Structure formats: C-alpha cells, structure tokens
Amino acid sequence: MKKNKTKIRATFGIRVLFVLCAMALGATLFYTGALEKKKTDQWKVFQDVYKKTYDTLLSVKIKDAEAAGQKDDLEKWSTLSREIRLTDAGMKVVYLPDTQSRDLCTTCHLSMENPLFKDQNNPLKSHPPEIIRNHPVSRYGCTLCHHGQGVGLTPDKAHGYEANWETPRIPLKYAQSTCLECHENVYGLKGAEQAAAGRALFMEKGCYGCHDAQVMKGLPKFSTPFNALSKKISGKAWVVKWIENPRKIRPETLMPAFRLDKAQREDLAAYLFAMKDPKGLALYPADLSGSSSLGRKIFAEKACAACHSDVSGKNGLTRRIPLLTDAGLKMNGNWLYNWVKDPRAINPDTWMPRLELTADDMKHLTAYLRSLSAPSVRSLLSFKVGRGDQAKGRILVQRQGCLGCHPVQGSTDPAKIGVGVWDVAGKRLEELPFGNSSVPHTKWDWIFNKIATPAIYKTVDMPMAMPDFDLKTEEVQNLTVFYLFNRLKNLPEPYIVREKPGQAEKEKGEWMLGHFNCKGCHAVLDKDIPRIDAYLEKKSMVPPRIVDELEKVRPDWLFSYLNRPTAMRPWLAIRMPSFNLTSPDKETLIRHLHSLMPKEKQIACPVPYEYGLVKSDYTKENLDMGEYRFRSDKCMQCHPVSFTGVLPEGKNLEDMSIDLMIAKSRLRYPWVKDFLRNPDKYAGAGTKMPFVFYTPDKAPRIPDPEDWIERTALFVMFMDKVPEPMKEEETTRKVETFDFEEY
C-alpha cells in the first residue's frame, strides 16, 4: 500500500524575502570587501601622489638648473625625472633576519631618505637626515625605533593601533625614548637630546634615591643626614610645617610634598628629634657675639651669594641649594657656627665647600645668618606641636622613602622603595594600575601623569607613596622619555651601542660642574655670566673666566690647585674654596674642561702632559731683552712680582692682577704669547691689560712685535727673581746736539 508524500513548499512571499535577504547580505559583503580593499590599497594612492609630487619637485630643479646654466645638475635632475616616470614602485619590504623583523613601512613612506621631501606632509615627509644617516632603513628598518606593526598596510594596522598589538607607534614627542633600547648611555648622542635631558633630570632631582636606573654610579645622597637633627633644627614646629608644604617656606626647594596629615607630621618630628647620633657629633663652643652688619659684608665678600639666596631672598643658584632667608628661624646658632667653620666635620659627604674664614669671620657670619628670619615663615610657625608617636614616625620614615635622600651615618643603606626604571619599561600596558583615573590608556600617558601628579591613580586598595614634585611640563615630558623604554632590547650585539669610557667621563665632568656650582663664580663657556657678577660692586673682584682654561694653564698645576687652592690675588677677600674632591674627580674635571675647547685647541694643548721649557735652549741675550721689555713696559705696576704674594705699598686694588711669579708653573707658554698679542680675546673683553704690541685692529705698535712678544714671554716663563723697576735715566734716551753752522 503506497503512502501519500506531502510536499511542503514555502509560500511565494517567504521565497521573495529569502532572495532579498541573500541579495542584501551579498551587497553588504561586497561593500565591506570593497571598503577593506580600498583601505588596503591606500598605499597605491600614496605612491601615485609620491610620483606626481616628485615629478613636480624635479621640474622645479630642472628649471633652476637651466636658468643657472648648470649642466651637471641639469643632467642629474633630468635623469631622475625620466626614471621616476617609468618606475612602478610596488610594495617595499625591509627584512632583518637577525632581528626577525619585517617592515612594509617604506611602501607608503617612499620619500623617507629623499631630502627633496623635507617640507612635505606625512607619509611623504622625509626623515630628519642627521638621524637616518646613522640609521639607514635597509639596516634598521622602521619598527625597531618607532614601534608599530610593520606588516600592516593600512595606517591603523601599520601603526599598531589594533587592540591586540602591544607596541603601538610612539608619538613624536616621545620618539627618543627608544634610543635607550639600543644605547646604554645617550649622553651627547645627537637626536637623543630629550632622553639625555631626562637622564640628567633623574640625577639632578635625586630620583635615584628611590628608583634604580642606568645612570652614573656612586652618586651621593641628596640631602642632609638625619643624625643629630635636633642639634641643627631650632624646633619641631619648623619640621612639622616644612613637611606639610616645603615650597610654602622655600618656593624653589627640591624637597617634595608628602601629603601627610598633622598627626603624621608630628610623629615624624618626634622620631627625628629623638634619633641618636651614632658618631656623637661634638660641636665646638660657638662665639655668638658677632656683628650682623659685618656678617652681611662677609657674606658678600666671600661670594656666598654665588650659590645661596642673597639678603633680598632671591633664589639660590639651583633648586638644590637652600635659601637662607629663614636661617635664623630654622637653625641653632651653635650648629651654624660649627657649620661655617668646617662643613665636613659635621657631614663628611656634604657638597658644601670649606671657606677660608678667620675666627672673627665665623662669628660675624653666624650672627648675620641668625638674623635672617623671614616674616612670612615666622608667621607659619606660631602653632602648638603635639607630642607625636616616635614608633609611628619611624614607620613613616621607612614607608615614605625618606632615607633615599637623607642618610643616617653609621647605618647600612636601606633598599630603595620605588620600582626600578627598567622594571617600568618592561611592564605591559595591562600591568599598569590606572585606578579610577580618566587618563588615556597608553603607556606614555600613564608614566607622564604618574610623574606629574603621583596621587592620580590612588585608590583605597592602592595607596601611592610617591610625593608631589613641582615639575614643569617640559621636565615631566623629558622624564617620561627617559622612563618609557629604558631597557635594552633583546637584540644581537651589533645593534647594541655600549657606553664608551670617554662618554661616561664627559658626563661625569658636566655633572660635577653643576654639582659643585662652578658656574656660580666662573664663566665656563663664552656666553656664561656668573651669578656672583651681580653681587660684586667692583668687576675686578669677580673670579676669573675659565673659558678654554686648559689652553691657558698647565694640567699639572690645575690638579694641584684643585687639591689645595692657593691665593693668586692674596689681597682679595673672595677665595676659591676647598672642595671634597678625590684624585679621580680632579682628573675627570680637568679632562672635561679640556673637552669643552674647540678640537684644534684640544690637539694643540694636550692633557694630561705638558712639556716644560728648558732655559738652556734659549740665549741669554733673548732673555735679557725680554727682561728689558718687561721692565720698560712697567708690567709690575699691575702684576705684583714676589715670592710672598704681599701687595706692594701704595697700589690700587682695582689695578691689580695675578702675581706673575707663578706664571712658569701655572701658564702654558703659547698662551702667554697669544695673550700678549690680543689680551681681549684671551682674557675677555673686560680685561684691563693694554694692547702693547699690536692695536686691537692687529696693526703693529712697535717694530718687530713678534720678536718682542717671544722674548717677553720667555722672560716671564723663566723669571726666578724679582726684577728691579726701571730707573728714570734708563728710560730716557740721550741725544747728542749737532751744530748745523759748522756743518
């Protein structure tokens, strides 16, 4: 028996609907594919624009060459024009097998190495030539330095802006951060100025106290020791108010604000004032009977204002150097006296030099400093200080990282509380805590805002101990560049540039110039104006320029002088202080000063050795004639010549210059001759040395000036006795009368 088979068929309406849906889906897929293809083929559009732009630029060059009649240039530009019209660029690939990287970037950025495109917009803008010259695309590609996804053909994919790509292209303002992925040290590296500035700021601001980083080793602690703090600070009120907001007391201080409440600040003060001194600091009895007005004069004469605040409260030379406008409110008189007497007796690691002071100088200077009590600060200290909890204060000192900057003599250095720079550089984006902030989710934005506003990511579960620093936007940006990728990549050795010995030494030398504030008193470079220049009434009292100093002085003399400065103008109150320099420090500083000179001068004036002159190599006649010139030009009127350094009677201090008896051990012979030729050029435009042998326009003032310059310079270099002043009859030439009538 047959079963009936029932056929089920869709209605006509359903079939029509199905066809329409299929057509819509097909159209959508086709449109989507077309859009994607259009995006993917965008590189072809860029290449067409490149060819047209290049042809236009070459046409201009051809016309210019024709107008100027330059046949070689005309041929060159014409050949390039023919070639570009016939060339089909196609897809460009840079493959680096040893780094396993493959870049298609030059498919769009065709003009990267073409200087004619320097004024075009991206992607046709040429790369800065000073960088690409040392990083050719064929050798380094693009993504090693700029990051991104080099195999993408659309801008978003190529630049790594896809959600699953870990290393998107770095914004231009942070581009130098990747220099630190291949270069161990970026100091002096062209094209890495921001990264180098960030590295210098990291050291200058004392960041190394809490964070490890690839910077100079052996940097000193940044601030005063906590030992015997109660002997230094006048009272707990100052400490409590200082910790609350250091910049309210001293606007330019580098001490950050720690966001602590009053009770916590009182706990800290209690602990710090109870801290014992393991070395048992012994303060000598102080003479506090000095004169404040005399002390103010000594403050000026000894050039204290070259580094510290002046009496009007002007800022110190750097933010690291304390203002003294509230010294009388902050410091005990007994401690002050002992500090000005010998800073290193209190703190062996201090950066403060030892001044040449008499007992009277010390008591008067102490009296002046005790008189400085800024009313704005005094008004802040009129409050009652609670007892505080020492145990809680000790925990706060450790938790807030106070020991990163403030040492405790006699104790071991604690571990740093902050994350190392290279650890931050190695973190993935998802490992960075953004908290409840609205900061854009990029690594550079996270670092920038963390440095600018440390508490921005704070939550109940994630406290932020890092204090608030008063940094400018440019400083934050440079530190961000230093932090962002400060970690050597896992690359083959040929890609890694190791730190060079000379590079490290030069960086140390520059750091020392800032660390010891040499520019407060001396012009080191041509355009420098020393801070002290504004405080001394008589310009002849200003310390000497040390521009191209190693062209002028012998390295062995400078080494000895830095070891123990001796007075070259004993009649002046201002003195070169004695710094706590090791022998390697002195050698580094001398080599750095040498490196600041032009290359030709570095070659002509070697360091460390300078061969001395031998007297027997020169005739007695030449030396005698040099002595005659020295005496007849009355050099001793301005340059005392003595073994004792005592100023001759009746001399005006304004007219006095350095004792020439030390010239043979101090000066280089070629420099002496150059100085005699052109005093302004070699001693600065402010020198009082007259033009004796030539006019300022280089016209001879006397016959045979070069011969006389050599003889005079030789006499100065061999002078071993005090010359007798020229007598009147020696300077008057006798002329016989002539009888014309008899003739």
MOKAPE-V106567 format. One record per run of one state. SS is the DSSP state (h for helix, s for strand, l for the rest). FROM is the first residue (numbers start at 1). LEN is the number of residues. If there is no record, write none. Layout:
ss:from:len
SS:FROM:LEN
SS:FROM:LEN
//
This chain:
ss:from:len
l:1:11
h:12:29
l:41:1
h:42:27
l:69:2
h:71:16
l:87:7
s:94:3
l:97:4
s:101:3
l:104:1
h:105:3
l:108:7
h:115:3
l:118:11
h:129:4
l:133:4
h:137:4
l:141:2
h:143:4
l:147:8
h:155:4
l:159:13
h:172:10
l:182:1
s:183:1
l:184:9
h:193:12
l:205:2
h:207:3
l:210:13
s:223:1
l:224:5
h:229:4
s:233:1
l:234:2
h:236:9
l:245:1
h:246:4
l:250:7
s:257:1
l:258:4
h:262:13
l:275:17
h:292:10
l:302:2
h:304:3
l:307:20
h:327:4
s:331:1
l:332:1
h:333:9
l:342:1
h:343:4
l:347:7
s:354:1
l:355:4
h:359:12
l:371:4
h:375:7
l:382:8
h:390:10
l:400:2
h:402:3
l:405:1
s:406:1
l:407:14
h:421:6
l:427:2
h:429:3
l:432:11
h:443:10
l:453:1
h:454:4
l:458:10
s:468:1
l:469:4
h:473:12
l:485:8
h:493:3
l:496:1
s:497:1
l:498:3
h:501:15
l:516:2
h:518:3
l:521:10
h:531:4
l:535:4
h:539:3
l:542:7
h:549:4
s:553:1
l:554:1
h:555:9
l:564:14
s:578:1
l:579:4
h:583:13
l:596:3
h:599:6
l:605:10
h:615:3
l:618:2
h:620:13
l:633:2
h:635:3
l:638:1
s:639:1
l:640:13
h:653:3
l:656:1
s:657:1
l:658:2
h:660:7
s:667:1
l:668:1
h:669:9
l:678:1
h:679:5
l:684:10
s:694:1
l:695:5
s:700:1
l:701:4
h:705:14
l:719:9
h:728:4
l:732:12
//
